[in-house]
């Protein structure tokens, strides 16, 4: 079983992939681990290091649940997946999730500012707001990129609204997977 889950930041990709890995007893690959040096999300690994980490995972694990994408720096990555899952979520809910997460992660010395609606924001949240408005399919982490990935996917694509409980999302993925790979 090789499942890749994509979608905007805050749609629940990591939560769902981790849940799937626990239920199916397969490797959870969080693509943020390739990109970022640590959980401060401030410094990137060089592309050579990311590629090395990716290749080690692919050589070590025949089954996995991936949260995220690496196509912007390794276009052929996860080309052997069995199913591509796209998660969507109402923008108001998604941005609230992200704002709450940023507050939990935030170093109190890092300044916040108010956006045009009087909501607390930072550079990451402002970038997240461009998920649907960015039109360049090569822009990492955008709907334009994800729509392109779904269009060219050699594996089946399943689109899910992630406002549902993780258990229901998991059940829908397993049901779809079994359509193509019956036991």
Secondary structure, 3 states (H helix, E strand, C coil): CEEEEEECCCCCHHHHHHHHHHHHCCEEEECHHHHECCCCCCCECCHHHHHHHHHHHHHHCCCEEEECCCCCCCCCCCCCCCEEEEEECCHHHHHHHHHHHHHHHCCCCCCCEECCCCCEECHHHHHHCCCCCCCCCCCCCCHHHHHHHHHHCCCEEEEEECCCCHHHHHHHHHHHHHHHCCC
